[in-house]
Amino acid sequence: EAEVAQSPRYKITEKSQAVAFWCDPISGHATLYWYRQILGQGPELLVQFQDESVVDDSQLPKDRFSAERLKGVDSTLKIQPAELGDSAMYLCASSLVGAYEAFFGQGTRLTVV
Amino acid sequence: AQTVTQSQPEMSVQEAETVTLSCTYDTSESDYYLFWYKQPPSRQMILVIRQEAYKQQNATENRFSVNFQKAAKSFSLKISDSQLGDAAMYFCAYRSAGYGNKLVFGAGTILRVKS
């Protein structure tokens, strides 16, 4: 069964360091989402891609976060420099365009110390 | 902007009983989709049930059903014959049918199932 792949599963980094997360969506899914989920809360959309184009990055802290999906397939989310408040689960999801549900990866648990 | 509100931070249900989780949303769009997702502890998010706004009939998936009230912008989830495996965080989500298909989540409801 096709799945959304994310790596790494866990990441511990020191404050002010750079960190990157990778996501490989389900083949054929044009839409890719990056969410941040603080423990006990709902996912908050950081950035949404349609193929290689950014559709929505209004909630992305652009002074420290960046995201790319160069060939419209896999995607990388980067934080530089990391802050203590960035500790959270980072979820990637993908979907077909339209009425279809989004499929989620297992997430990357980031801890900033 | 679309918003999703889940007013029940936590719910409990006895095994084999029925429980209803509430969700309201705010939108100016007429065409959209609504979802309930389940997130078990330390496991990935999975879809429970989906409802298209243009359909009047409420969606049903085995023990899971929804009560979709479009005028009231309400979308509740009913779980019948609750099982221990139903214990999880449940998220209500709204997806726009317009450009971008933005997917917005509520804050979630923790469901505890007692044996």
Interface residues (C-beta under 8 A of the other chain):
Chain A: T31 Y33 Y35 G40 Q41 G42 P43 E44 L45 Q48 Q50 V55 D56 L91 A93 S95 V97 G98 A99 E101 A102 F103 F104 G105 Q106 G107
Chain B: V4 Q6 Y33 F35 Y37 R43 Q44 M45 I46 L47 R50 E52 F91 R95 A97 Y99 G100 N101 K102 L103 V104 F105 G106 A107 G108
